[in-house]
């Protein structure tokens, strides 16, 4: 008895399976950088930081947002790989249309 032929996987499905991610789970573009170094650039599920009000999380589909971050950590939960924890002293965060940009050392 012959084995049935498995249908070919789409590239997105193959990537999702390789990193064990639900392909329907929303993500966003994140870039964390300083004038002379990029600390993180890629797709992520969330980013966490703190401002004067307290700690907060940014998830996909977040409203437009801009703030100064207080000294502490920025934690990025990327689609691929381990969580990235980046120490910040002065930073500006800008969120717009599923894109988060964190400018360090401003």
C-alpha positions in Angstrom: 0.0 0.0 0.0 1.5 3.3 -1.1 1.8 6.3 1.3 -0.2 9.3 0.3 1.8 12.2 -1.0 1.9 15.0 1.5 1.0 18.4 0.1 3.8 21.0 -0.1 3.9 23.5 2.7 3.9 27.2 2.1 7.0 29.1 3.1 5.2 30.8 6.0 3.9 27.5 7.3 7.3 25.9 7.1 8.8 28.9 9.1 6.0 28.8 11.6 6.6 25.1 12.1 10.3 25.5 12.4 10.0 28.1 15.2 6.9 26.4 16.6 4.7 29.5 16.2 1.1 29.8 15.4 1.1 31.4 11.9 -2.1 33.3 12.8 -0.5 34.9 15.9 0.0 38.6 15.2 3.5 40.1 15.2 5.0 43.6 14.7 8.2 45.0 13.4 10.6 46.1 16.2 13.9 48.0 15.9 15.9 49.0 19.0 19.0 50.9 18.2 21.5 53.6 19.2 23.4 56.0 16.9 26.2 53.4 16.3 24.6 50.0 17.1 21.5 48.0 16.3 20.5 45.9 19.4 17.4 44.3 17.8 15.7 44.4 14.4 13.0 42.0 13.4 9.5 40.6 14.0 8.3 40.3 17.6 5.2 39.3 19.6 5.7 42.0 22.3 8.0 44.5 23.8 8.1 45.6 27.4 9.6 48.7 29.0 8.9 51.4 31.7 8.1 55.1 31.5 7.4 57.6 34.3 3.9 56.1 34.8 5.3 52.5 35.3 5.9 49.3 33.3 4.0 48.6 30.2 3.8 46.2 27.3 3.3 46.9 23.6 1.5 44.2 21.6 0.5 44.0 17.9 -2.3 46.4 16.9 -1.4 48.9 19.7 -2.6 52.4 19.3 -0.1 55.1 18.2 2.1 55.9 21.1 5.3 57.9 21.9 7.1 58.2 25.2 10.4 58.7 26.9 11.6 55.5 28.7 13.1 55.6 32.2 16.3 53.8 33.0 15.8 50.1 33.1 15.4 47.2 30.7 13.6 46.9 27.4 12.5 43.3 26.8 11.7 42.1 23.3 9.9 38.7 22.7 11.0 37.9 19.1 9.3 35.5 16.8 12.6 33.6 16.4 15.1 33.1 19.2 15.4 33.9 22.8 14.0 37.0 24.6 16.3 40.0 24.2 16.9 42.1 27.3 18.4 45.5 26.5 19.6 47.9 29.3 18.6 51.5 28.7 19.5 54.8 30.4 17.8 57.2 28.1 15.4 56.2 25.3 12.5 57.3 23.1 9.8 54.8 22.0 7.6 55.3 19.0 4.7 53.0 18.1 2.8 53.4 14.9 1.0 50.9 12.6 2.5 47.7 14.1 6.0 49.1 14.0 7.9 49.9 17.3 11.1 52.0 17.2 13.2 52.5 20.3 16.0 55.1 20.0 18.6 54.7 22.7 21.0 57.3 24.1 18.8 60.3 23.0 
